[in-house]
Amino acid sequence: MPRVIYNTATSFNGFIADESNSLDWLFAVEAPEPAVHERFLSGIGVLVQGSTTYEWVLREENLLETPEKWPTYFGPRPTFVFTSRTLPVPEGADVRFVSGAVDTVFERLTEAAGDRDIWIVGGGDLAGQFLDSGYLDEIQLSVAPAALTGGAPLFPRRVNPDALVLREATQQGQFAQLIYEVRR
């Protein structure tokens, strides 16, 4: 069974995007070596995103006009987007739109992932839905040296300390990388 991993960057006060849904603040920070992300992606079979994250990536990376860039970010993996709307798809990208509760599509996600893991790219509420359903196995946070005054919260749920076990804490460039196992 693949693991479900919420891997995201966050400000140190818990926001994944600012009030304008921008990540400009994040890209001002020295990024970790590309090999770190490549190692993580090598174990991923499926990506999962909410519609806000998906639309942000399409817009910011201009993927509808330059669809050849899609594999640079996501490779050949299928991307499942939770949405209730019809959204565009970059030419050649394997994007699958789903709606409803996580429980109703989880089997499709695990089948598509095969023997590799499922990456919840964003957002925080979607990761919370996986937690609520008992499917979230791990939270990987890249904590940036930045504080925001508002925006999209990292995890808009109450999570008590006994629900997580810190497995690893490392420095990746200017980021603190924290890896938590979710207790069932």
Phi, psi and omega in degrees: 000129179292152173276152175252121187238126171265107181242118183207164172262150182213153169290162182288350174253019165091032175240140179260347175208155180276187184298337179264014183060033182256150174247015181306321179301324183289320183284354175278352181265138176303124184280154172296166177301140179304331181300330179298312180292321179298319177298316179298311182298332182297337178262005185259131178255335184215141173252146179230132181220154166276169183294327179295316178296314181300313180295324178297313180298315179303313184289308186292328181260003177054044188285340177286326179273336180230065185296342179295345178280342183308309181298335178299323182269321190238349181067201184275006184291145172290144177244121176262128180244119176280117181200160173249007183244164172272124183236155180287160179231130176299140180304129177086352180278143177267085180248130182236121181270134179226158177217166180098191182288151178306320180306325186284343181240358186300320180299320177297321179296313182292324177296316181292329181285334182064234181264011179251174187272169179251126180255117170276107183285320180166163005258190184298321180293321178296317176300321177298323177295322176294320177298312180302326182276354179083017183259345184283125182258327188209145175239121178247117183246132169255103186271117182274152177280066181210148173237137179246156180269357178171180179134208181278121182289148178303315186206091185282056178217156169277127176231114181284153184302333180284356180272346184232146175236123178289121181257333183200144174219118181221166174260130176234096186063233178268007181259146167265119180265119179243131179238121180244137171270138178270124176279139177269000000 
